[in-house]
Amino acid sequence: MDNIDLTDVIQSSRVIVRSGRYAYLKTQTETVSTRHFLIARDKDEITIVTEEENIPQTSFEKEVGWFNLIEVRVSQPFVAKGFISRITQAISERDLNVLVVSTFSKDYFLVREECIDTAITALRELGFPLSIEKSRKA
């Protein structure tokens, strides 16, 4: 397993550009809502990543928005050295900033909504199979 070909992992992983707009929120009180995409807590602060529709009922101190969410379903988690680095490098080489969050078998990349097309191009050029989720609002 030490010699995993990163290109094979990329080509066998699935990328989904999720619909919706996301914001980063800084808060001092953890929201009980299970509708948030992410709640991260350390000793100094609580950060919430949530969809636009959840903001009105969420208490927060500071907001940074708007982002699009790119979900990468990693075909072989924990064995592909340089996987996240390859993605962030491809995006940053196009002069874009990216925020990264990982779970056990998925990596999430948040890109400013005005830059999403450029980020999609970067991922396609890396060889990722990519699909775009249709908006839930019709």
RODO-2510 file (C-alpha; in nm, 4 decimals, decimal comma):
residues 138
     n   res          X          Y          Z
     1     m     0,0000     0,0000     0,0000
     2     d     0,2986     0,2345     0,0240
     3     n     0,3240     0,2819    -0,3517
     4     i    -0,0300     0,3975    -0,4269
     5     d    -0,0469     0,5813    -0,7583
     6     l    -0,1986     0,9203    -0,6839
     7     t    -0,3355     0,9457    -1,0386
     8     d    -0,5307     0,6210    -0,9871
     9     v    -0,6734     0,7490    -0,6588
    10     i    -0,7768     1,0766    -0,8243
    11     q    -0,9426     0,9013    -1,1177
    12     s    -1,1297     0,6603    -0,8885
    13     s    -1,2464     0,9266    -0,6421
    14     r    -1,5732     1,1075    -0,7003
    15     v    -1,6143     1,4853    -0,6915
    16     i    -1,9519     1,6507    -0,6396
    17     v    -2,0011     2,0259    -0,6524
    18     r    -2,2822     2,0728    -0,4020
    19     s    -2,5624     2,3188    -0,4627
    20     g    -2,6146     2,6068    -0,2253
    21     r    -2,4160     2,8932    -0,0813
    22     y    -2,2145     2,8491     0,2363
    23     a    -2,0854     3,0939     0,4953
    24     y    -1,8174     3,0714     0,7637
    25     l    -1,9484     3,1982     1,0958
    26     k    -1,7620     3,2732     1,4171
    27     t    -1,9659     3,2305     1,7349
    28     q    -1,9224     3,1904     2,1096
    29     t    -2,2259     2,9681     2,1573
    30     e    -2,2607     2,6332     1,9895
    31     t    -2,5821     2,6019     1,7972
    32     v    -2,7774     2,2836     1,8552
    33     s    -2,9042     2,2729     1,4965
    34     t    -2,8134     1,9621     1,3039
    35     r    -2,8695     2,1496     0,9794
    36     h    -2,5209     2,3036     0,9806
    37     f    -2,2621     2,1473     0,7533
    38     l    -1,9865     2,1747     1,0141
    39     i    -1,9355     2,2891     1,3712
    40     a    -1,5695     2,3045     1,4786
    41     r    -1,4656     2,3946     1,8307
    42     d    -1,1264     2,4603     1,9842
    43     k    -1,0284     2,6259     2,3129
    44     d    -1,0617     2,9768     2,1664
    45     e    -1,3621     2,9780     1,9371
    46     i    -1,6428     2,7985     1,7619
    47     t    -1,6700     2,8027     1,3839
    48     i    -1,9804     2,7063     1,1918
    49     v    -1,9995     2,6372     0,8200
    50     t    -2,3607     2,6493     0,7120
    51     e    -2,5853     2,7042     0,4147
    52     e    -2,7370     3,0442     0,3534
    53     e    -3,0854     2,9300     0,4574
    54     n    -2,9622     2,8522     0,8125
    55     i    -2,8096     3,1930     0,8852
    56     p    -3,1234     3,3784     1,0071
    57     q    -3,1742     3,1350     1,2963
    58     t    -2,8041     3,1187     1,3911
    59     s    -2,6387     3,3448     1,6472
    60     f    -2,2920     3,4585     1,5360
    61     e    -2,0336     3,7351     1,5826
    62     k    -1,8691     3,7403     1,2432
    63     e    -1,9609     3,6136     0,8972
    64     v    -1,7500     3,5398     0,5918
    65     g    -1,9476     3,4314     0,2853
    66     w    -2,0144     3,3136     0,0148
    67     f    -1,8584     2,9825    -0,0727
    68     n    -1,9440     2,6836    -0,2887
    69     l    -1,8805     2,3378    -0,1479
    70     i    -1,6831     2,0754    -0,3389
    71     e    -1,7113     1,7238    -0,1939
    72     v    -1,4408     1,4699    -0,2761
    73     r    -1,5297     1,1099    -0,1965
    74     v    -1,1851     0,9617    -0,1597
    75     s    -1,1586     0,6113    -0,3054
    76     q    -0,8694     0,5131    -0,0764
    77     p    -0,8629     0,7278     0,2375
    78     f    -0,5396     0,7547     0,4383
    79     v    -0,3118     0,5917     0,1800
    80     a    -0,2767     0,8534    -0,0918
    81     k     0,0151     1,0703     0,0170
    82     g    -0,0164     1,4183    -0,1277
    83     f    -0,3840     1,3857    -0,2237
    84     i    -0,5062     1,7048    -0,0559
    85     s    -0,1845     1,8814    -0,1484
    86     r    -0,2369     1,8018    -0,5165
    87     i    -0,5877     1,9489    -0,5074
    88     t    -0,4972     2,2624    -0,3143
    89     q    -0,1933     2,3200    -0,5352
    90     a    -0,4020     2,2964    -0,8540
    91     i    -0,6529     2,5443    -0,7136
    92     s    -0,3942     2,7839    -0,5685
    93     e    -0,1969     2,7868    -0,8955
    94     r    -0,5038     2,9571    -1,0417
    95     d    -0,4695     3,2283    -0,7769
    96     l    -0,7638     3,1037    -0,5702
    97     n    -0,7941     3,0568    -0,1970
    98     v    -0,9429     2,7333    -0,0664
    99     l    -1,0681     2,6224     0,2745
   100     v    -1,0339     2,2503     0,3508
   101     v    -1,2283     2,0261     0,5898
   102     s    -1,1895     1,6486     0,6115
   103     t    -1,3972     1,3671     0,7538
   104     f    -1,3083     0,9976     0,7623
   105     s    -1,3589     0,9259     0,3911
   106     k    -1,4353     1,2652     0,2398
   107     d    -1,2532     1,5902     0,1877
   108     y    -1,4417     1,9144     0,1408
   109     f    -1,3101     2,2233    -0,0328
   110     l    -1,4834     2,5574     0,0006
   111     v    -1,4106     2,8058    -0,2757
   112     r    -1,5475     3,1578    -0,3135
   113     e    -1,8588     3,1333    -0,5295
   114     e    -1,7236     3,3741    -0,7912
   115     c    -1,4255     3,1379    -0,8408
   116     i    -1,6071     2,8037    -0,8605
   117     d    -1,5787     2,7640    -1,2391
   118     t    -1,2008     2,8050    -1,2207
   119     a    -1,1785     2,5505    -0,9379
   120     i    -1,3920     2,3025    -1,1345
   121     t    -1,1591     2,3394    -1,4334
   122     a    -0,8581     2,2718    -1,2095
   123     l    -1,0140     1,9525    -1,0725
   124     r    -1,1146     1,8279    -1,4164
   125     e    -0,7608     1,8878    -1,5421
   126     l    -0,6299     1,6746    -1,2542
   127     g    -0,8496     1,3901    -1,3826
   128     f    -1,1302     1,3857    -1,1270
   129     p    -1,4678     1,2571    -1,2423
   130     l    -1,6932     1,5473    -1,1489
   131     s    -2,0658     1,6075    -1,1209
   132     i    -2,2566     1,9222    -1,0322
   133     e    -2,5554     1,8891    -0,8010
   134     k    -2,8632     2,0655    -0,9279
   135     s    -3,0019     2,3420    -0,7131
   136     r    -3,2680     2,2391    -0,4656
   137     k    -3,4457     2,5670    -0,5352
   138     a    -3,6347     2,5541    -0,8623
***
